[in-house]
Amino acid sequence: MPTITKTFLYSGTLQTVVIPAGTNSIDVHLWGGAGGGGGPDASAGGTGAAGHHVSATSISMTSNVGKTLTVAVGGGGGGGGRGSNAPGGANGKSVAGFSGGVGGNSGPN
C-alpha cells in the first residue's frame, strides 16, 4: 500500500479521516502550538517559545480499517496585552479539553 500523508491544521473544529482499506499501521507526528509573545510595554515583549514535537510510529490499525479517526487540533498561544495589569495571552484550547497554559498577567506600573 502506498504511503498516505494527512496534515491537520488548527481550525477550531473537529477534523476527521477514515482509515483506508489495507492500512496495517499509522505513524503520528504531533507539533505543539507556539507560545504567544509578551506585551509591548516599556520595550518590545519577548517572543513565545516554539511548540514541541512528539511521534508515535507503527500504531496498529488493522482492526480499525473503515473507522473514522477524529482529531482536535489546538492553536498557538495569543500574545500578551499592553498596559498595567494587562491579561496574559490565551492558550489554544483543543476541542478535547487538552491545552497549554496561559500567559501571566503584567504587574502594576
Residue pairs with C-beta under 8 A, 6 or more apart in sequence:
1 22
1 23
1 24
4 20
6 17
8 15
8 71
8 73
9 73
10 33
10 73
10 74
10 75
10 76
10 92
11 73
12 75
13 95
14 70
14 71
14 72
14 95
15 70
15 71
15 72
15 73
16 68
16 69
16 70
16 71
17 68
17 69
17 71
18 66
18 67
18 68
18 69
19 26
19 61
19 64
19 65
19 66
19 67
19 68
19 69
20 65
21 65
21 66
22 65
23 61
23 62
23 64
23 65
24 60
24 61
24 62
25 57
25 58
25 59
25 60
25 61
25 62
26 59
26 61
27 55
27 56
27 57
27 58
27 59
28 55
28 56
28 57
28 59
29 53
29 54
29 55
30 53
30 54
30 55
31 51
31 52
31 53
32 51
32 52
32 53
32 74
32 100
33 51
33 74
33 75
33 76
33 77
33 92
33 100
34 48
34 49
34 50
34 51
34 76
34 77
35 48
35 49
35 51
35 76
35 77
35 89
35 100
35 103
36 48
36 76
36 77
36 78
36 79
36 80
36 89
36 90
36 103
37 45
37 46
37 47
37 48
37 79
37 80
37 89
38 45
38 46
38 47
38 48
38 79
38 80
38 103
39 45
39 79
39 80
39 81
39 82
39 83
39 86
39 106
40 82
41 82
41 83
41 86
41 106
45 79
45 80
48 76
48 77
48 79
48 89
51 76
72 94
72 95
72 96
72 98
73 94
74 91
74 92
74 93
74 94
74 98
74 99
74 100
75 92
75 93
76 92
77 89
77 90
77 91
77 92
77 100
77 102
77 103
78 89
78 90
78 91
78 103
79 89
80 86
80 87
80 88
80 89
80 103
80 106
81 87
81 106
83 106
84 106
84 107
84 108
84 109
85 105
85 106
85 107
85 108
86 105
86 106
87 105
88 102
88 103
88 104
88 105
88 106
89 102
89 103
90 102
90 103
91 99
91 100
91 101
91 102
92 99
92 100
93 99
